[in-house]
Amino acid sequence: MRSSKLTLFEALVAETAACRRCPAMCGRRAVLSELNGNLDARVMFIGEAPGRQGGDRTRIPFSGDQSGRNFGRYLASINVGREETFITNSALCNPRHAGTDANRKPTTVEVANCAGFLRRQLELIEPAVVVTLGAVALAALKAIQYHQFSLRENAGSVLRWGGRLLVPLYHPSPQVLASHRREAAQLADYRAIARALRDNS
């Protein structure tokens, strides 16, 4: 079973590497490989897109920049190691402004172009708990199974979605910490992941 899952995952990795659906991202590499995490993970994190100084450079989602450091700190607060998780993004390539090094949000079309890849990752990993990091990731799930959840109403809640438990969280970026969700609130939100994992133990 493990070998067949690995074979399917390797085929998906190869397919994403060859994808040219988004003109603005042609020439950039999809951040999807064995570095994303455990194929048997009970919890799967979905971010927005790889950051230029983070996942796009390191090839590991949420690593190498301040968002990654914040994420690691929040995971540690609930005693969850990265090796227990699978981490991906709603858009697998880094969307940055043409001719600059500045990150930007992926467009709705770019996220839609990756929706099939996200669905297949969910089907392959089969996590009991799905955690979205930010509004873009939460909205991306609508293409897989429609929902009406929002960060404003549902951040830090344990919800039912797609036959799994869903925990919507804010993105761990410094900008979000400064303007939308402070450290103490983020740490409290992550405790919902621990509750969800206990509910599925």
HUMO-V782649 format. One record per helix or strand of 2 or more residues. SS is the DSSP state (2 for helix, 1 for strand). FROM is the first residue (numbers start at 1). TO is the last residue. If there is no record, write none. Layout:
ss=SS from=FROM to=TO
ss=SS from=FROM to=TO
This chain:
ss=2 from=2 to=18
ss=2 from=23 to=25
ss=2 from=34 to=36
ss=1 from=43 to=49
ss=2 from=55 to=58
ss=2 from=66 to=77
ss=2 from=82 to=84
ss=1 from=85 to=91
ss=2 from=108 to=125
ss=1 from=129 to=133
ss=2 from=135 to=143
ss=2 from=151 to=154
ss=1 from=159 to=161
ss=1 from=164 to=169
ss=2 from=174 to=179
ss=2 from=183 to=199
